[in-house]
Amino acid sequence: QVQLVESGGGLVQAGGSLRLSCATSLTVFRIATMGWYRQAPGKQRELVATITSGGSTNYADSVKDRFTISRDNAKNTVYLIMNSLEPEDTAVYYCNAKKYGVENWGQGTQVTVSS
């Protein structure tokens, strides 16, 4: 079974930064599309950012210019660098992998941004 394990969440003050990591057990990780999603209390899960096997990225408008998604194929890991964090970014962040049309999800990591 594919395993995705997020780490790097925590409590940070507004304006601060965090780096989330998602370590995977995916075979042929390099061909997978990876993504970060988040779900805030009382809200639906939403896309934050994705990165394809070719390195193309896509960001939600709310995080564009503040967050950066990247991947290290040698480590089978995807990252999310979060800068200029705002209280509205508070959510559980989930890692997603898609390969051969099949999706896998991590358990999530909590990010809390205080004012």
C-alpha positions as CSV (number, residue, x, y, z in Angstrom):
1,Q,0.0,0.0,0.0
2,V,1.1,3.5,-0.7
3,Q,2.0,5.6,2.4
4,L,2.1,9.3,2.6
5,V,3.3,10.9,5.8
6,E,3.1,14.7,6.3
7,S,5.3,16.6,8.7
8,G,6.3,20.2,9.5
9,G,3.0,21.6,10.8
10,G,2.7,23.6,14.0
11,L,1.9,26.9,15.5
12,V,3.3,30.0,14.0
13,Q,2.5,33.7,14.3
14,A,1.0,35.7,11.4
15,G,3.7,36.7,8.9
16,G,5.8,33.6,9.8
17,S,6.9,30.6,7.7
18,L,6.7,26.9,7.7
19,R,7.9,24.1,5.5
20,L,5.7,21.0,5.2
21,S,7.1,17.7,4.0
22,C,5.4,14.7,2.6
23,A,7.4,11.5,2.5
24,T,6.0,8.8,0.3
25,S,6.5,5.1,-0.4
26,L,5.4,5.5,-4.0
27,T,7.2,3.4,-6.5
28,V,8.1,5.4,-9.6
29,F,7.5,8.5,-7.6
30,R,8.8,10.7,-10.4
31,I,5.8,10.0,-12.6
32,A,3.2,11.0,-10.0
33,T,1.4,14.2,-9.7
34,M,1.7,15.5,-6.2
35,G,-0.5,18.0,-4.4
36,W,-1.3,19.7,-1.1
37,Y,-4.8,20.3,0.1
38,R,-6.2,21.8,3.2
39,Q,-9.3,21.8,5.3
40,A,-10.2,24.5,7.8
41,P,-12.8,24.1,10.5
42,G,-16.3,24.3,9.0
43,K,-15.0,24.5,5.5
44,Q,-14.6,22.1,2.5
45,R,-11.2,20.6,1.6
46,E,-9.6,22.8,-1.0
47,L,-6.6,22.6,-3.3
48,V,-3.5,24.5,-2.3
49,A,-1.0,23.5,-4.9
50,T,0.0,20.7,-7.3
51,I,3.1,19.8,-9.1
52,T,3.3,17.4,-12.0
53,S,5.9,14.9,-12.9
54,G,7.2,17.4,-15.4
55,G,7.5,20.1,-12.8
56,S,4.5,22.2,-13.8
57,T,2.9,23.9,-10.7
58,N,-0.6,25.1,-10.0
59,Y,-1.7,27.2,-7.0
60,A,-4.9,28.4,-5.4
61,D,-5.3,32.1,-5.9
62,S,-5.3,32.6,-2.1
63,V,-1.8,31.2,-1.7
64,K,-0.1,32.2,-5.0
65,D,3.0,34.3,-4.4
66,R,3.2,33.1,-0.8
67,F,3.5,29.3,-1.0
68,T,5.8,27.2,-3.1
69,I,5.5,23.5,-3.9
70,S,8.5,21.5,-4.9
71,R,9.6,17.9,-5.2
72,D,12.7,15.8,-4.7
73,N,12.4,12.7,-6.7
74,A,15.5,11.2,-5.2
75,K,13.8,11.3,-1.8
76,N,10.3,10.5,-3.0
77,T,9.2,13.7,-1.1
78,V,7.1,16.7,-1.9
79,Y,7.4,20.0,0.0
80,L,5.3,23.1,0.6
81,I,7.1,26.2,1.7
82,M,4.6,28.6,3.3
83,N,5.6,32.2,3.7
84,S,3.7,35.3,5.0
85,L,1.3,33.0,6.8
86,E,-2.1,34.4,7.8
87,P,-4.7,33.3,10.3
88,E,-6.9,32.3,7.3
89,D,-4.2,29.7,6.4
90,T,-5.1,27.7,9.6
91,A,-6.1,24.2,8.5
92,V,-5.2,20.6,8.4
93,Y,-2.9,20.2,5.4
94,Y,-3.1,16.9,3.4
95,C,-0.6,15.5,1.0
96,N,-2.0,13.9,-2.2
97,A,-0.5,11.6,-4.8
98,K,-1.9,10.7,-8.1
99,K,-0.5,8.0,-10.4
100,Y,-2.2,5.9,-13.1
101,G,-5.4,7.7,-12.1
102,V,-5.3,6.4,-8.6
103,E,-5.1,8.9,-5.7
104,N,-3.6,8.4,-2.2
105,W,-3.9,10.7,0.8
106,G,-1.8,11.3,3.9
107,Q,-3.2,11.7,7.4
108,G,-2.7,15.4,7.5
109,T,-0.7,17.8,9.6
110,Q,-2.2,20.8,11.5
111,V,-1.1,24.3,10.7
112,T,-2.2,27.0,13.1
113,V,-1.5,30.7,12.5
114,S,-2.1,33.0,15.4
115,S,-2.7,36.8,15.2
